[in-house]
């Protein structure tokens, strides 16, 4: 586990998530690097998102090693990434030196109001506890410019998946699966109008259906 010091006011859940991703980063980043190649729907929806936001700017919240940030950049989007894990951000910067990555939390984004045309949360809200999720979505609304779009991707379900080992590393990670209808209601409550609701069945390496919600400020 990382020896980094917890931020003031940081919840235990956030600390465990950050330290877990710090621990697995070096093995996780190469393992996940090419996963979009086997996800045609993801590529299609990311392409649609890129068309909607134009040249950006767009922030990839929970960017990990930066592979999706780089994919958006290749589609012509001015994309940057934010991640909770300092180690993930280090690896993202090393792999994609021409792009901007910073350490931060989606519940307190270090971005000005109405400063981005798009926000992507690609399997990152899955680590936000229920009581912190409305605050995170309020942050999404705050940083999005009027007419801007947010794309959220997450696993569908009711019960969390808790892992204590990932790629041979000891971790404490909770993957919070949620129903699209509930997420849509929370987005609407945050002032983000849901424009598209897509669910696909699980692929060979997945345990649950996958949801994609596109919302507009």
C-alpha positions as CSV (number, residue, x, y, z in Angstrom):
1,X,0.0,0.0,0.0
2,X,1.0,3.6,-0.5
3,X,2.5,5.4,2.4
4,X,0.9,8.7,1.4
5,X,-0.7,10.8,4.2
6,X,-4.5,11.0,4.1
7,X,-5.9,14.4,3.2
8,X,-7.7,16.5,5.9
9,X,-11.3,15.4,6.1
10,X,-10.8,12.4,3.8
11,X,-13.1,9.6,4.5
12,X,-11.8,6.1,5.3
13,X,-13.5,4.8,2.1
14,X,-11.6,7.3,0.0
15,X,-8.3,6.6,1.8
16,X,-8.7,2.8,1.1
17,X,-9.6,3.4,-2.5
18,X,-6.6,5.7,-3.1
19,X,-4.1,3.4,-1.4
20,X,-5.5,0.4,-3.3
21,X,-5.1,2.0,-6.7
22,X,-1.6,3.2,-5.7
23,X,-0.7,-0.4,-4.9
24,X,-2.0,-1.9,-8.1
25,X,-1.2,0.9,-10.5
26,X,2.0,-0.5,-12.0
27,X,0.3,-3.8,-13.0
28,X,-3.2,-2.5,-13.6
29,X,-2.2,0.2,-16.2
30,X,-0.6,-2.3,-18.7
31,X,-3.4,-4.8,-18.0
32,X,-6.2,-2.3,-18.9
33,X,-4.3,-0.5,-21.7
34,X,-6.0,-2.1,-24.7
35,X,-9.4,-3.0,-23.2
36,X,-11.3,-0.6,-25.5
37,X,-10.3,-2.8,-28.5
38,X,-12.8,-5.4,-27.3
39,X,-15.6,-2.8,-26.4
40,X,-17.2,-1.5,-29.7
41,X,-20.2,0.1,-27.9
42,X,-17.8,2.0,-25.6
43,X,-15.9,3.3,-28.5
44,X,-19.1,4.3,-30.3
45,X,-20.5,6.1,-27.3
46,X,-17.1,7.9,-26.6
47,X,-17.1,8.9,-30.2
48,X,-20.6,10.4,-29.9
49,X,-19.6,12.1,-26.7
50,X,-16.6,13.6,-28.5
51,X,-18.8,14.9,-31.2
52,X,-21.1,16.5,-28.7
53,X,-18.4,18.3,-26.8
54,X,-16.4,19.4,-29.9
55,X,-12.8,20.3,-29.2
56,X,-13.5,20.6,-25.4
57,X,-12.2,21.2,-22.9
58,X,-13.2,17.9,-21.3
59,X,-12.1,16.4,-18.0
60,X,-11.8,12.7,-17.5
61,X,-12.7,12.2,-13.8
62,X,-11.1,9.1,-12.3
63,X,-8.8,8.8,-15.3
64,X,-6.5,6.1,-13.9
65,X,-3.6,5.5,-16.3
66,X,-5.1,7.9,-18.9
67,X,-6.0,5.5,-21.6
68,X,-9.5,7.0,-22.1
69,X,-8.2,10.5,-21.8
70,X,-5.8,9.7,-24.6
71,X,-8.6,8.1,-26.7
72,X,-10.6,11.3,-26.4
73,X,-7.5,13.3,-27.4
74,X,-7.1,11.1,-30.5
75,X,-10.7,12.0,-31.4
76,X,-9.8,15.7,-31.4
77,X,-10.9,16.6,-27.9
78,X,-8.9,18.9,-25.6
79,X,-9.0,16.3,-22.8
80,X,-7.3,16.3,-19.4
81,X,-7.5,13.8,-16.5
82,X,-8.0,13.8,-12.7
83,X,-7.5,10.8,-10.5
84,X,-7.5,10.1,-6.8
85,X,-4.3,8.0,-7.0
86,X,-1.0,9.8,-7.2
87,X,0.7,6.7,-8.6
88,X,-1.9,6.4,-11.4
89,X,-1.4,10.0,-12.3
90,X,2.4,9.5,-12.4
91,X,1.9,6.6,-14.8
92,X,-0.6,8.6,-16.9
93,X,1.9,11.4,-17.3
94,X,4.7,9.0,-18.3
95,X,2.5,7.3,-20.9
96,X,0.9,10.4,-22.3
97,X,3.4,13.3,-21.8
98,X,1.5,15.6,-24.1
99,X,-1.7,15.5,-21.9
100,X,-2.5,17.1,-18.6
101,X,-3.1,15.0,-15.5
102,X,-3.6,16.0,-11.9
103,X,-4.4,14.4,-8.5
104,X,-7.8,15.2,-7.2
105,X,-11.2,14.1,-5.9
106,X,-14.4,14.2,-7.8
107,X,-16.2,15.5,-4.7
108,X,-14.0,18.6,-4.7
109,X,-12.8,19.3,-8.3
110,X,-10.1,21.9,-8.5
111,X,-11.7,23.5,-11.6
112,X,-13.5,26.8,-12.0
113,X,-17.3,27.0,-12.4
114,X,-18.6,26.3,-15.9
115,X,-15.1,25.7,-17.2
116,X,-15.5,22.4,-19.2
117,X,-17.8,21.4,-22.1
118,X,-17.6,17.8,-21.2
119,X,-17.0,15.5,-18.2
120,X,-16.4,11.8,-18.4
121,X,-16.8,9.5,-15.4
122,X,-15.7,6.1,-16.9
123,X,-16.1,3.5,-14.1
124,X,-15.2,6.1,-11.4
125,X,-18.4,6.9,-9.6
126,X,-18.4,3.2,-8.7
127,X,-16.0,4.0,-5.8
128,X,-18.1,6.9,-4.4
129,X,-20.2,6.0,-1.3
130,X,-23.9,6.6,-1.5
131,X,-23.8,9.5,0.9
132,X,-21.0,11.3,-1.1
133,X,-22.5,10.7,-4.6
134,X,-24.9,13.7,-4.6
135,X,-22.0,15.9,-3.8
136,X,-19.9,14.5,-6.6
137,X,-22.8,15.0,-9.1
138,X,-23.2,18.6,-7.8
139,X,-19.5,19.1,-8.6
140,X,-20.1,17.8,-12.1
141,X,-22.9,20.3,-12.6
142,X,-20.7,23.1,-11.2
143,X,-17.8,22.6,-13.5
144,X,-19.8,22.0,-16.6
145,X,-20.6,25.0,-18.8
146,X,-24.3,25.5,-19.8
147,X,-25.0,23.0,-22.6
148,X,-22.1,20.8,-21.6
149,X,-22.4,17.1,-21.4
150,X,-21.5,14.4,-18.8
151,X,-21.1,10.7,-19.7
152,X,-21.2,8.3,-16.8
153,X,-20.3,4.6,-17.2
154,X,-20.8,2.1,-14.4
155,X,-21.9,-1.5,-13.5
156,X,-25.5,-2.3,-13.0
157,X,-26.7,-4.0,-9.8
158,X,-27.7,-3.7,-6.2
159,X,-25.0,-5.4,-4.2
160,X,-21.4,-4.1,-4.1
161,X,-18.4,-6.2,-5.1
162,X,-15.6,-6.1,-2.5
163,X,-12.2,-7.2,-3.5
164,X,-9.2,-7.8,-1.3
165,X,-6.8,-8.9,-4.0
166,X,-6.3,-7.4,-7.5
167,X,-3.5,-8.7,-9.7
168,X,-1.8,-10.2,-6.7
169,X,-1.9,-7.0,-4.6
170,X,-3.7,-6.7,-1.3
171,X,-6.4,-4.1,-1.6
172,X,-9.6,-2.8,0.0
173,X,-11.8,-1.9,-2.9
174,X,-15.6,-1.7,-3.0
175,X,-17.2,-1.5,-6.5
176,X,-20.7,0.0,-5.9
177,X,-23.1,-1.2,-8.5
178,X,-26.2,0.9,-9.1
179,X,-29.4,0.9,-11.1
180,X,-29.5,3.3,-14.0
181,X,-32.9,4.7,-13.0
182,X,-31.5,5.7,-9.6
183,X,-28.4,7.3,-11.2
184,X,-30.6,9.1,-13.6
185,X,-32.8,10.5,-10.8
186,X,-29.6,11.7,-8.9
187,X,-28.3,13.4,-12.1
188,X,-31.7,15.1,-12.6
189,X,-31.6,16.2,-8.9
190,X,-28.2,17.7,-9.5
191,X,-29.5,19.8,-12.4
192,X,-28.2,17.5,-15.2
193,X,-30.9,16.4,-17.7
194,X,-30.5,12.7,-18.8
195,X,-30.5,12.6,-22.7
196,X,-29.5,9.0,-23.3
197,X,-29.8,5.8,-21.2
198,X,-28.0,2.7,-22.6
199,X,-27.5,-0.7,-20.9
200,X,-25.7,-3.7,-22.4
201,X,-25.4,-7.2,-21.2
202,X,-22.1,-8.4,-19.6
203,X,-19.2,-9.4,-21.8
204,X,-17.2,-12.6,-21.2
205,X,-15.0,-10.9,-18.6
206,X,-17.8,-9.0,-16.8
207,X,-20.2,-10.0,-14.0
208,X,-23.0,-7.5,-14.5
209,X,-24.7,-5.4,-17.2
210,X,-23.0,-2.1,-18.0
211,X,-24.8,1.2,-18.0
212,X,-24.0,4.4,-20.0
213,X,-25.9,7.6,-19.0
214,X,-25.4,10.9,-21.0
215,X,-26.6,14.0,-19.3
216,X,-26.6,17.7,-20.3
217,X,-26.4,20.8,-18.1
